[in-house]
Amino acid sequence: MTSYQEMYRRSCEQPEAFWREQAARLDWFEPPETILHQDDNGFYRWFRGGRLNISHLALDHHVDNGRGDQTAMIYDSPVTGTQQRYSYTELRDAVARTAGMLRQQGIEYGDRVVIYMPMIPQAVMAMLACARLGAIHSVVFGGFAPHELAVRIDDAQPKVVVTASCGIEFDRIIPYKPLVDEAIRRARHRPSTVVVVARPQERAELQPDRDLDWETALAAATPAAPVPVEATDPLYILYTSGTTGKPKGVVRDTGGYATALNFSMEAIYDLAPGDVFWTASDVGWVVGHSYIVYAPLIRGCTTVVYEGKPVRTPDAGAFWRVIAEHRVKTFFTAPTAFRAVKKEDPDGRLLHSHDITCLKNLFLAGERLDPPTYEWLKGMLNRPVIDHWWQTETGWPIAANPLGIEPQPEKGGSATFPVPGYQLEILDDLGNPLPSGKQGNIAIRLPLPPGCLPTLWGDDQRFRSSYLAAFRGYYNTSDGGYLDDDGYLFVMGRVDDVINVAGHRLSTGEMEELIGAHSAVAECAVVGVQDDLKGEVPIGFVVLKDGAEIDHSTLEQDLVRMVREEIGAFACLQRVAMVGKLPKTRSGKILRKSIRQLSLEPDVPVPSTIDDPSSLDTIREAMREEGIGRYRDNG
């Protein structure tokens, strides 16, 4: 068995040879001519000249090789009380017909399709159908409000939007079609067609000459064959929060992504064809793209599509029920999910009523795995509990315990080692390497491995400024952390103004724009403070305009409603404190880092650049009065 250190060293010292071998494990229509090159912008690209189709890799390849009867996808929906199983042959046929339906609406190679869907089989089919045609999908999380959907429609400029009549949140029906209609009304770009999956829980009003019923359109469609595309062609655009408030359209190429995902399924998750892999996420996030849809199917595994929650569907034993019932070998979710389970069933009473002997490994990502949750899971499960770390931009893990190469001893709070392909270093603010134990900026030496973003959609300059400008020759993750003496990576959190709420990356800058637009607000700051359940939650600090007459309760309700309507309920802004002034530098920059520190520590160093040191006391007193952060429990 190859050692981790040997494989990692080779991936760094001989990246082209290493990734040539990994790419050769895929079923290419034409193998790549050049493994690694730099394009006209100086950006690194993988597998130039190679031609493939990721829908073919995920479906047709397995059918053609005699595994068409194996279960490809299990749909488990406790909120509707339904389950469905699709063999590889059945899923291939459904995707081919869906692709034919999209083609009849004018979708061809290079066109964009926005998908705004709940966790239903048609969401997966729509993604794979776009890939089958060589079209580019952009999935938007179904919890986003119309404004956010409109921004993404304007940026991606899709010909078609695919949606459903509703989503279901516990037992609450959320009509999707009115949200889509409002988003299109707000957007400058007008899609020509909206395809709607009609669900029995909610009827959707179809607009003549624009809207189509999914089943009706599907019945009239002819199945489409996979279209060969270049390895460097975009597969999808996935929008992630940026510090400016405007989302960044992360581009994922096809050949590098397929190669990296296939490698990761074996090297990290230790999964073989036929194994059952369940990722409890949503296809609207990168985790869902990579490890609900593409990676499990490329690897020939069975993937579980779950429309439910960790609790209240029907109880805190939901995860254990799914694992036992579908014989899940590897489970992957966010720490937030298990904090909710722990809160409702701290003694694991519901776990003991299910046979989960099938479960070999538990993976967690999306936010920091706090030590109490890690220890609780270890004590409950007596199995490997693997904290691993990656980003929307990378598309697959940067650091993990490489179970399929050489499992390593676990260290609570650590994401273990860099994954082969990622040359990870800790740098100070000037770009100098730091020794072990010293906290700094986590950076990855270029080139990034296959599967990572080559650029941002329509914005090469923002790609440079966001990721490449800070440290020459490196990709800047914007996360801080350190490597210990054993080489274990500890990720301590963001160093920019993006916060992580229950695994969802959200821009505090965008929330500040919304709050600042209120007629009573002169200026504001939004920071993330620690929360036992969600990891972080946003807290607003506002300074009122002179003469503004509004009480605290009314203002708080107004601002919470505005953020909910414009971003979505999952943003979780629930607390707003009114203050007389905000701490700023002499040049006028708000000291958000100091505000965050005040929520954690009693004594915060007064920055030398602060304009008015007493402003920190103002924030501290507001936190004490409102019970924010460290004052939440002790008054």
C-alpha positions as CSV (number, residue, x, y, z in Angstrom):
1,M,0.0,0.0,0.0
2,T,1.3,3.4,-1.0
3,S,2.0,5.6,2.0
4,Y,0.4,9.0,2.3
5,Q,3.7,10.8,2.5
6,E,5.0,9.1,-0.6
7,M,1.8,9.9,-2.6
8,Y,1.7,13.5,-1.3
9,R,5.3,14.2,-2.1
10,R,4.9,12.8,-5.7
11,S,1.8,14.9,-6.2
12,C,3.8,18.0,-5.4
13,E,7.0,17.2,-7.1
14,Q,5.6,15.5,-10.2
15,P,2.1,16.9,-10.5
16,E,1.7,16.2,-14.3
17,A,2.7,12.6,-14.0
18,F,0.6,12.1,-10.9
19,W,-2.6,13.6,-12.4
20,R,-2.0,11.9,-15.8
21,E,-2.3,8.6,-14.0
22,Q,-5.5,9.7,-12.2
23,A,-7.0,11.0,-15.4
24,A,-6.3,7.7,-17.2
25,R,-8.8,6.0,-14.8
26,L,-11.7,7.8,-16.5
27,D,-13.5,6.8,-19.7
28,W,-12.5,9.7,-22.1
29,F,-13.8,10.0,-25.6
30,E,-10.3,11.5,-26.4
31,P,-7.5,11.5,-23.8
32,P,-5.9,14.8,-23.0
33,E,-2.9,16.0,-25.1
34,T,-1.5,18.3,-22.4
35,I,-1.8,17.7,-18.7
36,L,-1.1,21.2,-17.4
37,H,-0.6,24.5,-19.1
38,Q,-1.2,28.2,-18.6
39,D,-3.8,30.0,-20.7
40,D,-3.6,33.4,-22.2
41,N,-4.5,35.0,-18.9
42,G,-1.7,33.1,-17.1
43,F,-4.3,30.8,-15.3
44,Y,-3.5,27.2,-14.9
45,R,-5.6,24.7,-16.8
46,W,-5.7,20.9,-16.7
47,F,-6.1,18.3,-19.5
48,R,-6.2,20.4,-22.6
49,G,-7.2,18.5,-25.7
50,G,-9.1,15.9,-23.7
51,R,-12.8,15.3,-24.6
52,L,-15.3,13.7,-22.3
53,N,-18.9,14.1,-20.9
54,I,-19.5,13.9,-17.2
55,S,-23.0,12.6,-17.6
56,H,-21.6,9.7,-19.7
57,L,-19.0,9.0,-16.9
58,A,-21.7,9.1,-14.2
59,L,-24.3,7.0,-16.0
60,D,-23.7,5.5,-19.5
61,H,-20.2,4.2,-18.6
62,H,-21.7,2.0,-15.8
63,V,-24.6,0.8,-17.9
64,D,-22.2,-0.1,-20.8
65,N,-20.0,-2.1,-18.4
66,G,-22.8,-4.3,-17.1
67,R,-23.8,-2.5,-13.9
68,G,-27.1,-1.0,-15.2
69,D,-29.2,-2.8,-12.6
70,Q,-27.3,-1.5,-9.6
71,T,-29.0,1.2,-7.6
72,A,-27.6,4.6,-8.6
73,M,-29.9,6.9,-6.5
74,I,-32.2,6.5,-3.5
75,Y,-34.7,9.4,-3.0
76,D,-35.8,9.5,0.7
77,S,-38.3,12.1,1.6
78,P,-39.7,12.0,5.1
79,V,-41.4,15.3,4.6
80,T,-43.6,13.7,1.9
81,G,-43.5,10.1,3.2
82,T,-42.1,8.8,-0.1
83,Q,-39.1,6.9,-1.4
84,Q,-37.9,6.0,-4.9
85,R,-34.9,4.0,-6.2
86,Y,-33.3,4.4,-9.6
87,S,-31.0,1.9,-11.2
88,Y,-28.2,3.2,-13.3
89,T,-30.2,2.3,-16.4
90,E,-33.3,4.1,-15.1
91,L,-31.4,7.2,-14.1
92,R,-29.6,7.3,-17.4
93,D,-32.8,7.1,-19.4
94,A,-34.5,9.7,-17.2
95,V,-31.5,12.1,-17.6
96,A,-31.4,11.5,-21.4
97,R,-35.0,12.4,-21.8
98,T,-34.6,15.4,-19.6
99,A,-31.7,16.5,-21.8
100,G,-33.9,16.1,-24.8
101,M,-36.6,18.2,-23.2
102,L,-34.1,21.0,-22.5
103,R,-32.8,20.7,-26.1
104,Q,-36.4,21.3,-27.3
105,Q,-36.3,24.6,-25.3
106,G,-33.2,25.7,-27.3
107,I,-30.5,24.5,-24.8
108,E,-27.3,23.5,-26.6
109,Y,-23.6,23.4,-25.8
110,G,-22.4,26.4,-23.8
111,D,-25.9,27.7,-22.9
112,R,-26.8,28.4,-19.3
113,V,-29.6,26.9,-17.2
114,V,-30.5,28.1,-13.7
115,I,-31.9,25.4,-11.4
116,Y,-33.9,26.5,-8.4
117,M,-35.1,23.3,-6.8
118,P,-35.9,21.4,-3.6
119,M,-34.2,18.1,-2.9
120,I,-36.1,16.0,-5.4
121,P,-34.9,13.6,-8.1
122,Q,-35.6,16.0,-10.8
123,A,-33.0,18.4,-9.4
124,V,-30.3,15.8,-10.0
125,M,-31.7,14.9,-13.4
126,A,-31.7,18.5,-14.5
127,M,-28.0,18.9,-13.5
128,L,-26.9,15.8,-15.3
129,A,-29.1,16.7,-18.3
130,C,-27.3,20.0,-18.7
131,A,-24.0,18.2,-18.4
132,R,-25.2,15.8,-21.1
133,L,-25.8,18.6,-23.5
134,G,-22.6,20.4,-22.7
135,A,-24.7,23.2,-21.2
136,I,-23.7,25.0,-18.1
137,H,-25.9,24.8,-15.0
138,S,-26.1,27.2,-12.1
139,V,-28.0,25.7,-9.2
140,V,-29.3,28.3,-6.7
141,F,-30.2,27.1,-3.2
142,G,-34.0,27.0,-2.8
143,G,-33.8,29.0,0.4
144,F,-32.6,32.2,-1.4
145,A,-35.0,35.1,-1.7
146,P,-36.0,36.6,-5.1
147,H,-33.3,39.4,-4.9
148,E,-30.5,36.8,-4.6
149,L,-32.0,34.7,-7.4
150,A,-32.3,37.7,-9.6
151,V,-28.7,38.7,-9.1
152,R,-27.6,35.2,-10.2
153,I,-30.0,35.2,-13.2
154,D,-28.5,38.5,-14.4
155,D,-24.9,37.2,-14.0
156,A,-25.4,33.8,-15.6
157,Q,-27.9,34.9,-18.2
158,P,-29.7,31.6,-18.6
159,K,-32.0,30.7,-21.4
160,V,-34.1,28.4,-19.1
161,V,-34.9,28.3,-15.4
162,V,-35.9,24.9,-14.0
163,T,-37.9,25.0,-10.7
164,A,-40.7,23.2,-8.8
165,S,-44.0,24.3,-7.5
166,C,-42.8,24.2,-3.9
167,G,-40.3,23.1,-1.3
168,I,-41.1,21.7,2.1
169,E,-39.5,22.9,5.3
170,F,-40.4,20.4,8.1
171,D,-44.2,20.5,7.6
172,R,-44.4,24.0,6.0
173,I,-45.0,24.4,2.3
174,I,-42.9,27.0,0.6
175,P,-44.2,28.0,-2.8
176,Y,-41.3,28.4,-5.2
177,K,-43.0,29.6,-8.3
178,P,-43.9,33.1,-6.9
179,L,-40.3,33.5,-5.8
180,V,-39.1,32.7,-9.3
181,D,-41.6,35.0,-10.9
182,E,-40.6,37.8,-8.6
183,A,-36.9,37.2,-9.3
184,I,-37.4,37.3,-13.1
185,R,-39.5,40.5,-12.7
186,R,-36.5,42.1,-10.8
187,A,-33.8,40.8,-13.1
188,R,-32.6,42.7,-16.2
189,H,-32.1,39.4,-18.1
190,R,-35.2,37.5,-19.2
191,P,-35.0,33.7,-19.5
192,S,-37.1,32.5,-22.4
193,T,-38.6,29.5,-20.6
194,V,-39.4,28.4,-17.1
195,V,-39.9,24.6,-16.6
196,V,-41.9,23.7,-13.5
197,V,-42.0,20.4,-11.7
198,A,-45.6,20.2,-10.3
199,R,-45.7,18.8,-6.8
200,P,-49.0,17.6,-5.3
201,Q,-48.5,19.8,-2.2
202,E,-48.7,23.1,-4.1
203,R,-50.2,24.2,-7.4
204,A,-48.1,26.6,-9.6
205,E,-49.6,29.2,-11.9
206,L,-48.0,28.8,-15.3
207,Q,-47.5,31.9,-17.4
208,P,-48.6,31.4,-21.1
209,D,-45.8,31.5,-23.7
210,R,-43.1,31.1,-21.1
211,D,-43.8,28.4,-18.5
212,L,-43.9,24.7,-19.1
213,D,-45.0,21.7,-17.0
214,W,-42.1,19.3,-16.5
215,E,-44.0,16.1,-17.1
216,T,-45.8,17.5,-20.2
217,A,-42.6,18.7,-21.8
218,L,-40.8,15.5,-20.8
219,A,-43.4,13.3,-22.5
220,A,-42.9,15.2,-25.8
221,A,-39.1,14.9,-25.7
222,T,-36.6,12.6,-27.5
223,P,-33.7,11.2,-25.4
224,A,-30.4,13.0,-26.0
225,A,-27.0,11.3,-26.2
226,P,-23.9,12.7,-24.4
227,V,-22.2,15.6,-26.2
228,P,-18.4,15.4,-26.1
229,V,-16.9,18.6,-24.5
230,E,-13.4,19.8,-23.9
231,A,-11.9,19.1,-20.5
232,T,-11.5,22.8,-20.0
233,D,-15.1,23.6,-20.8
234,P,-17.2,24.9,-17.9
235,L,-19.5,22.3,-16.3
236,Y,-21.3,24.7,-13.9
237,I,-21.3,28.1,-12.2
238,L,-21.9,28.1,-8.5
239,Y,-22.2,31.5,-6.7
240,T,-20.5,32.0,-3.4
241,S,-20.5,35.0,-1.0
242,G,-17.9,37.7,-1.5
243,T,-16.9,40.5,0.9
244,T,-18.4,43.1,-1.4
245,G,-21.9,41.6,-1.1
246,K,-21.9,40.7,-4.8
247,P,-21.7,36.9,-5.2
248,K,-18.8,35.4,-7.1
249,G,-19.6,32.9,-9.9
250,V,-17.2,30.1,-9.3
251,V,-16.5,28.2,-12.6
252,R,-15.9,24.5,-12.5
253,D,-14.3,22.8,-15.5
254,T,-15.2,19.3,-16.6
255,G,-12.1,17.2,-17.0
256,G,-10.3,18.4,-13.9
257,Y,-13.4,18.1,-11.8
258,A,-14.2,14.5,-12.9
259,T,-10.6,13.4,-12.3
260,A,-10.4,15.0,-8.8
261,L,-13.7,13.7,-7.7
262,N,-13.0,10.2,-8.7
263,F,-9.6,10.3,-6.9
264,S,-11.2,11.7,-3.8
265,M,-13.8,9.0,-3.5
266,E,-11.2,6.4,-3.1
267,A,-8.3,8.3,-1.5
268,I,-10.3,10.2,1.1
269,Y,-13.7,8.5,1.5
270,D,-12.5,5.0,0.9
271,L,-15.4,4.1,-1.3
272,A,-15.7,1.4,-4.0
273,P,-18.3,0.9,-6.7
274,G,-21.5,-0.4,-5.2
275,D,-21.0,1.3,-1.8
276,V,-23.7,3.5,-0.4
277,F,-22.6,7.1,0.2
278,W,-24.9,9.6,1.8
279,T,-24.2,13.3,2.0
280,A,-26.9,15.2,4.0
281,S,-26.6,18.5,2.2
282,D,-28.5,20.3,-0.6
283,V,-27.7,20.4,-4.3
284,G,-27.7,24.2,-4.0
285,W,-24.3,24.1,-2.2
286,V,-20.9,22.8,-3.4
287,V,-21.1,19.8,-1.2
288,G,-24.3,18.7,-3.0
289,H,-22.8,19.3,-6.4
290,S,-19.7,17.3,-5.6
291,Y,-20.8,14.6,-3.2
292,I,-24.5,14.1,-3.8
293,V,-24.5,14.2,-7.6
294,Y,-21.2,13.9,-9.4
295,A,-18.6,12.1,-7.3
296,P,-20.8,9.1,-6.1
297,L,-22.1,8.4,-9.6
298,I,-18.7,8.8,-11.4
299,R,-17.3,6.3,-8.8
300,G,-20.3,3.9,-9.4
301,C,-21.7,4.2,-5.9
302,T,-25.2,4.5,-4.7
303,T,-26.1,8.1,-3.6
304,V,-28.9,9.1,-1.2
305,V,-30.9,12.2,-2.0
306,Y,-32.6,13.2,1.3
307,E,-35.4,15.7,1.5
308,G,-35.6,16.2,5.3
309,K,-33.8,17.6,8.3
310,P,-31.7,16.1,11.1
311,V,-34.6,16.7,13.5
312,R,-38.4,17.0,13.3
313,T,-38.6,14.7,10.3
314,P,-39.9,13.1,12.4
315,D,-37.4,13.3,15.2
316,A,-33.7,13.4,16.1
317,G,-33.3,9.8,15.0
318,A,-33.8,10.7,11.3
319,F,-30.1,10.3,10.4
320,W,-29.8,6.9,12.1
321,R,-33.0,5.7,10.4
322,V,-31.7,6.6,6.9
323,I,-28.2,5.1,7.6
324,A,-29.8,1.8,8.8
325,E,-32.5,1.5,6.2
326,H,-30.3,2.2,3.2
327,R,-27.1,0.5,4.6
328,V,-25.0,3.6,4.3
329,K,-21.3,2.9,4.5
330,T,-20.0,6.5,4.6
331,F,-22.0,9.5,5.9
332,F,-21.1,13.2,5.3
333,T,-22.8,16.2,6.8
334,A,-22.1,19.5,8.6
335,P,-21.4,19.8,12.4
336,T,-24.5,22.0,12.7
337,A,-26.7,19.0,11.9
338,F,-25.3,17.0,14.8
339,R,-25.5,19.9,17.2
340,A,-29.2,19.9,16.5
341,V,-29.4,16.1,17.1
342,K,-27.3,16.4,20.3
343,K,-29.6,19.1,21.6
344,E,-32.7,17.0,21.2
345,D,-31.3,13.6,22.0
346,P,-28.1,14.1,24.1
347,D,-28.0,10.5,25.4
348,G,-28.4,9.0,21.9
349,R,-31.6,7.2,22.9
350,L,-32.9,7.2,19.3
351,L,-29.5,5.9,17.9
352,H,-29.8,2.7,19.9
353,S,-33.1,1.7,18.2
354,H,-31.4,1.5,14.8
355,D,-28.8,-1.0,13.4
356,I,-26.0,1.2,12.0
357,T,-23.3,-1.5,11.9
358,C,-23.1,-0.7,8.1
359,L,-21.7,2.7,8.9
360,K,-17.8,2.7,8.7
361,N,-16.9,6.4,8.6
362,L,-18.5,9.8,9.4
363,F,-17.2,12.9,7.6
364,L,-18.0,16.5,8.7
365,A,-17.2,19.7,6.9
366,G,-18.7,23.1,6.0
367,E,-17.7,24.8,9.3
368,R,-15.3,24.2,12.1
369,L,-16.0,20.9,14.0
370,D,-16.1,22.1,17.6
371,P,-14.5,19.8,20.2
372,P,-17.6,19.1,22.2
373,T,-19.5,17.9,19.2
374,Y,-16.5,15.8,18.1
375,E,-16.2,14.2,21.5
376,W,-19.9,13.5,21.7
377,L,-19.9,11.8,18.3
378,K,-16.8,9.7,19.1
379,G,-18.4,8.5,22.3
380,M,-21.7,7.7,20.6
381,L,-20.4,6.0,17.5
382,N,-17.0,4.5,18.3
383,R,-16.0,5.0,14.6
384,P,-13.7,7.4,12.7
385,V,-15.1,10.9,12.9
386,I,-13.3,12.8,10.2
387,D,-13.2,16.6,10.1
388,H,-12.1,17.8,6.7
389,W,-11.8,21.2,5.1
390,W,-12.5,22.6,1.7
391,Q,-14.3,25.5,-0.1
392,T,-16.8,26.2,-2.8
393,E,-13.8,27.4,-4.8
394,T,-11.9,24.1,-4.6
395,G,-14.8,21.8,-5.2
396,W,-13.3,19.0,-3.2
397,P,-11.3,18.6,0.0
398,I,-8.1,20.5,0.7
399,A,-7.3,18.7,3.9
400,A,-8.6,15.4,5.2
401,N,-7.7,12.1,6.8
402,P,-6.8,10.0,3.7
403,L,-8.7,6.9,4.7
404,G,-8.2,5.2,1.3
405,I,-4.5,5.9,1.2
406,E,-3.2,5.5,4.8
407,P,-5.6,6.4,7.7
408,Q,-4.0,8.7,10.3
409,P,-4.6,9.0,14.0
410,E,-7.4,11.6,14.7
411,K,-6.7,14.9,16.4
412,G,-9.8,16.8,17.7
413,G,-10.0,20.2,16.1
414,S,-7.8,19.3,13.1
415,A,-8.6,18.5,9.5
416,T,-5.6,16.2,9.5
417,F,-3.2,16.5,6.5
418,P,-3.2,18.3,3.1
419,V,-4.8,16.1,0.4
420,P,-2.3,15.1,-2.4
421,G,-2.2,17.9,-4.9
422,Y,-2.6,20.7,-2.5
423,Q,0.8,22.3,-1.6
424,L,-0.4,24.0,1.6
425,E,1.6,26.6,3.5
426,I,1.0,29.0,6.4
427,L,2.1,32.6,5.6
428,D,2.3,35.8,7.5
429,D,0.6,39.0,6.1
430,L,3.8,39.7,4.0
431,G,3.8,36.3,2.4
432,N,6.6,34.8,4.5
433,P,6.3,31.1,5.6
434,L,5.6,30.6,9.3
435,P,7.0,27.8,11.4
436,S,4.8,25.1,12.9
437,G,2.5,26.2,15.7
438,K,2.4,29.8,14.4
439,Q,-1.1,30.9,13.2
440,G,-1.3,32.8,9.9
441,N,-2.9,32.8,6.5
442,I,-3.6,29.4,4.9
443,A,-2.4,29.6,1.3
444,I,-1.9,27.0,-1.5
445,R,1.0,27.1,-3.8
446,L,0.1,27.3,-7.5
447,P,-0.9,25.5,-9.5
448,L,-4.0,24.3,-7.7
449,P,-4.8,20.7,-8.4
450,P,-7.5,19.7,-10.9
451,G,-11.1,20.4,-9.9
452,C,-10.5,23.8,-8.4
453,L,-11.8,27.0,-10.0
454,P,-9.9,28.2,-13.0
455,T,-11.5,31.6,-12.8
456,L,-14.8,33.4,-12.0
457,W,-17.6,33.6,-14.4
458,G,-17.1,36.7,-16.6
459,D,-14.7,38.3,-14.2
460,D,-11.0,37.3,-14.6
461,Q,-9.9,40.4,-12.8
462,R,-12.0,39.7,-9.7
463,F,-10.5,36.2,-9.7
464,R,-7.0,37.7,-9.6
465,S,-7.8,40.3,-6.9
466,S,-9.8,37.9,-4.7
467,Y,-7.5,34.9,-4.7
468,L,-4.1,35.5,-6.3
469,A,-3.1,39.1,-5.5
470,A,-2.4,38.7,-1.7
471,F,0.5,36.3,-2.0
472,R,2.4,36.0,-5.3
473,G,2.5,32.4,-6.5
474,Y,-0.3,31.3,-4.1
475,Y,-4.0,30.9,-3.9
476,N,-5.3,32.8,-0.8
477,T,-7.9,30.7,1.0
478,S,-8.9,33.7,3.2
479,D,-8.9,31.2,6.1
480,G,-6.5,31.4,9.0
481,G,-4.9,28.5,10.9
482,Y,-1.7,26.7,11.7
483,L,0.2,23.4,11.2
484,D,1.4,21.6,14.4
485,D,4.7,19.8,14.8
486,D,3.2,16.6,13.3
487,G,2.0,18.4,10.2
488,Y,-1.7,18.4,11.2
489,L,-3.7,21.4,9.9
490,F,-5.9,23.4,12.3
491,V,-8.3,25.8,10.5
492,M,-9.4,28.6,12.9
493,G,-11.8,30.6,10.7
494,R,-12.2,33.3,8.1
495,V,-9.9,36.3,8.0
496,D,-12.2,38.3,5.8
497,D,-15.8,39.5,6.3
498,V,-17.5,36.3,5.3
499,I,-19.2,34.3,8.1
500,N,-20.3,30.7,8.3
501,V,-23.9,30.2,9.5
502,A,-24.7,26.5,9.8
503,G,-22.3,25.7,6.9
504,H,-23.6,28.5,4.7
505,R,-21.1,31.2,3.8
506,L,-22.7,34.6,4.0
507,S,-21.4,38.1,3.3
508,T,-21.6,40.5,6.2
509,G,-21.1,43.3,3.7
510,E,-24.3,42.4,1.9
511,M,-26.2,42.5,5.2
512,E,-24.7,45.8,6.0
513,E,-25.9,47.2,2.7
514,L,-29.5,46.1,3.5
515,I,-29.4,47.4,7.1
516,G,-27.7,50.7,6.0
517,A,-30.6,51.3,3.6
518,H,-33.1,51.6,6.5
519,S,-34.3,55.2,6.8
520,A,-33.4,55.4,10.5
521,V,-29.8,53.9,10.2
522,A,-26.8,56.2,9.8
523,E,-24.2,53.4,9.8
524,C,-23.8,49.8,10.8
525,A,-21.6,46.8,11.3
526,V,-22.5,43.2,11.1
527,V,-20.2,40.6,12.6
528,G,-20.4,36.8,13.3
529,V,-20.5,35.7,16.9
530,Q,-20.3,32.2,18.2
531,D,-23.5,30.1,18.5
532,D,-23.8,26.7,20.1
533,L,-26.1,25.4,17.4
534,K,-25.2,27.2,14.1
535,G,-21.5,27.8,14.8
536,E,-21.9,31.5,14.0
537,V,-24.8,33.9,13.7
538,P,-24.8,37.5,12.5
539,I,-25.3,40.3,15.0
540,G,-26.0,43.9,13.8
541,F,-24.7,47.1,15.5
542,V,-26.4,50.2,14.3
543,V,-26.0,53.9,14.8
544,L,-29.2,55.9,14.3
545,K,-29.4,59.1,12.3
546,D,-29.8,62.3,14.3
547,G,-33.4,62.9,15.0
548,A,-34.5,59.3,14.1
549,E,-37.5,58.3,16.2
550,I,-37.8,54.6,16.4
551,D,-37.7,52.2,19.3
552,H,-35.3,49.3,19.5
553,S,-37.9,46.5,19.1
554,T,-39.4,48.0,16.0
555,L,-36.0,48.7,14.4
556,E,-34.9,45.1,15.1
557,Q,-38.0,43.6,13.6
558,D,-37.7,45.8,10.5
559,L,-34.0,44.8,9.9
560,V,-34.6,41.1,10.6
561,R,-37.5,41.2,8.1
562,M,-35.4,43.0,5.5
563,V,-32.5,40.5,5.7
564,R,-35.0,37.6,5.6
565,E,-36.8,38.9,2.5
566,E,-33.7,39.9,0.6
567,I,-31.2,37.1,1.5
568,G,-33.3,34.3,3.1
569,A,-34.4,33.0,6.5
570,F,-31.2,30.9,6.7
571,A,-29.2,34.1,7.1
572,C,-30.4,34.0,10.8
573,L,-30.1,37.7,11.6
574,Q,-32.1,37.9,14.8
575,R,-30.3,40.4,17.0
576,V,-29.6,44.1,16.5
577,A,-27.9,46.4,19.0
578,M,-28.2,50.2,18.9
579,V,-25.0,52.0,19.8
580,G,-23.9,55.6,19.9
581,K,-20.8,55.0,17.8
582,L,-18.8,52.3,16.1
583,P,-15.1,51.6,16.7
584,K,-13.1,52.9,13.7
585,T,-9.6,53.6,12.5
586,R,-8.6,57.2,12.0
587,S,-9.2,56.7,8.3
588,G,-12.7,55.6,9.0
589,K,-12.5,51.8,8.6
590,I,-14.8,50.0,11.1
591,L,-12.9,47.6,13.3
592,R,-15.0,44.5,12.9
593,K,-12.3,42.2,14.2
594,S,-12.2,44.1,17.5
595,I,-16.0,43.8,17.7
596,R,-15.8,40.1,17.2
597,Q,-13.1,39.8,19.8
598,L,-15.3,41.7,22.3
599,S,-17.9,39.0,21.9
600,L,-15.4,36.4,23.0
601,E,-12.9,38.0,25.4
602,P,-13.2,40.4,28.4
603,D,-10.0,42.3,27.5
604,V,-9.3,43.3,23.9
605,P,-6.2,45.2,22.9
606,V,-6.9,48.7,21.8
607,P,-5.7,49.0,18.2
608,S,-3.1,51.7,17.7
609,T,-5.0,52.9,14.7
610,I,-8.3,53.5,16.6
611,D,-9.8,56.9,16.4
612,D,-11.8,56.8,19.7
613,P,-10.9,54.1,22.3
614,S,-14.1,54.7,24.2
615,S,-16.1,53.3,21.2
616,L,-15.0,49.8,22.3
617,D,-16.6,50.4,25.7
618,T,-19.8,51.4,23.9
619,I,-19.8,48.1,22.0
620,R,-19.0,46.2,25.2
621,E,-21.8,47.8,27.1
622,A,-24.3,47.1,24.2
623,M,-23.3,43.4,24.3
624,R,-23.8,43.3,28.0
625,E,-27.2,44.9,27.8
626,E,-28.4,42.7,24.9
627,G,-26.8,39.4,26.2
628,I,-24.6,39.0,23.1
629,G,-21.6,36.6,22.8
630,R,-19.8,36.0,26.1
631,Y,-22.5,38.0,27.9
632,R,-25.3,35.7,26.8
633,D,-25.2,33.5,29.8
634,N,-23.6,35.6,32.5
635,G,-25.6,38.8,32.0
